[in-house]
Amino acid sequence: MRIGIVVDGQAEAISLRSLLDRLSITGVTVAPPLYADMQPHASPAQVVRASEGRIVMCRQRSCERVVVLLDHETRADCPGIRAEAIRQAFTSAGHLDVDVVVKNRCFENWLIADLEALRARSPRKYNFPDGVIDRVRRSGADNVQATDLLDRYVDGGYCKRADSAEMCRVVRADRLAANSRSFRKLLRSLGHPAYSLQSRTAA
């Protein structure tokens, strides 16, 4: 099965590709991500309208299913409930092949889910203290102010376009899954057998 990905960030569309290319899911090929201008506080109907053109492109690229990825950002509602509301809006619009994953809280929360690999790759650039790494492991990457952490400990400050691409080439999907429930939801949507029934705990 070929699965298309639609994301809400231009830098993410570029950087996420190297991470997805390293996923190994039997019988699944993930197409390069496509960017759509979807805003965190948009209504489900607005998300559908903003992404429909990209979904059509995914089908033109022989994708049998599409996963739409959205940031949760500062919203106060439950990411899972929002994802389901948007998925239902897609279904109502006739897009039965679309699943929705809401990143809690943003793409950077996935990047910080494997701080060990980043520090091992370049300890001068990614100078994360042991205490920070332990805090992410204990509380989960979804519960950390990710961009603040990156701005503080990435040498020279975090640059979304350049640094996210480099980080995606380094972080490991299994560690992201261990430390981020929302990343586990992505793996479940992509058909990863370890998360086919649930995404609460890491496999």
N, C-alpha and C positions, 0 to 999 in steps of 0.2 A: 504493500500500500504506500502511495505517495501522499504526504501530508504537507499542506501549505501553512505558512506562518504569517500572520499580519501583526505588526507591532506599532506602538504609539510613539516611537522615537527614531529620529533619523540615525543618530549614532548607534543606537541599539540594533537597527536593521543591518548595519555593517558589522558590528563587533560580535553579535550573537551568532553569526554564521559559523565562526571557527569553533565555538563550543558545540553547536548542534552537529557539525560535521564529525565530531569525535564521539557522538552517541552511537552505541551499538545496540539496536533493537531489532531482533529478528523479524524480517518481513516488512520493515518500515524504512522508507526513505523520506528524509525531511528536506523540503525544498528551501532555497534561500529565502530569508525573511523579506517581506515587503512592508514599507512604511505607509501608514495612514494617519491623518491628523485627527486622532481621537483624544479628547480631553478627559481628565479624571472626573470632572464634575458634570459631564454631559449626561443627558438622559439615555436610557437604553435605545430609544428610537433614534437619537442623534448619533450614537455609536454605530448603529446599523447603517445609517445613511453615509457616514464618513468612511466606512470600510467596504461598502458594497463593490466599488470599482476594483479594489484589490482582491476581493474574493472571486470576482469574475476572472481576473488575471490568473489566480491560482488554478481555477478550473481549466483555463486555457493551457496551463502548463501541466495538465493531466493529473492534478491533485484530486484525490477522491474525498478528502476531508480537509478542513481548514481549522486551525486553532488561532483565535484572536487573543493577543496579550495586551493587558491594560495595567497601568499603574493605579494603585489605590491612593497614594499620596496622603493628604491630610483628612480624607473622608472619615466620618465617625461610624458609618454603618459597617456591617460584616462583609468582608471581601467575598466570602463564599455565597452569601445571599445576593450580593450585587452581580456576581458572575452568573448565577442562575437566572436572574431577572433579564440580563442582557442576552443570555442564550435563548430564553423563551421569546424575546423580541426578534431574534434572528429566525427562530422557528415560525413565528407568526408571519414573518415577511417571506416565507418560503425557502429559507436557507436551512434545510434539515441536516446538512452535513457540517455545521459549524459548532465548535465547542469554544468556551471562553474561560480563560485563566486570568485572575486578577493578582498581579504581583503585590505582595505585602512587604514594604509599602511602595517600593519602586525597584527598578532594575539593579540599582546599586546594592540593595539588600541581598540579591543573589551573588553579586561579586564578592561581598565580604564573608560569604559562607565558607570560604576556603582560604583563610588568611595565612595558614601554614604554608601552603604552596606558593603564595605570593612572596612571603618573606624568604622562603628557601631560594626562590628564583633570583631575587635581588634585595638582600637585606638592607642595603643603603637606601634604596628607593622606597621599599615597603617596610618601614621600620615599626612594625606592630609589636607592642610589648606582650609578654606572655599573659599578663592580666587581661588584656583586651581580647586576645584569642580565647582564653578560658571563658570570658563573659559571653562571647558569641556562642561558644559550644554549650554553655549552660542554659542560656535564656533563648537561644535560637536567633538566627540572623534576621528573621522577620520582625523582631522586637527591638532592634537597635536603630539609632539614627545614623543610617549608613553614610550619607553624604558628609555629615559632620565628622564622622570617624575618618573617612578617606581624606578629607581636607586637612585633618590634623596630622595624620601619620604618613601620607604619601609625600615624598620629598618634592618640594616646590608646589604643593597643592594638587588636588585632583582635577584633571582635565578630562571631561566626559568623553570627548571624541577620541583622543589619543590613548588615554589610559584604559578605557573600557575595552578597546580592541586588544591591547596587550594583555590585560587581565583575563580576557576570555580565552586567550591562547594558553593560559597557565592553569586556571582553576579546573578542578576535577569534578565531573558530574556526580560521582558517588558522594563526595564530600558536600557538595551543594545540597544534595538530597538529604544527607544526614542532618544538616543544620537549617534547612529552610522548608517549611511545610508547603509554601506556595510553589517552590520549585518541584516538589514531589507531585503536586497537582499537575504541573506541566508534563512530567514524565508519565503520569497516568493518562493524560489526554493523548499523548503520543503512542500509547499502547505498550508501555514498559511493563513486562509481566510481574515485576516485583510490586507494582502499585496498581494492579488492575482492579482491585476491590476497594482500596482505600488509600489515603495519603497522610494519615495522622502520624504514623511512625515510620522511621527509616527502615528499609529492608536490611 
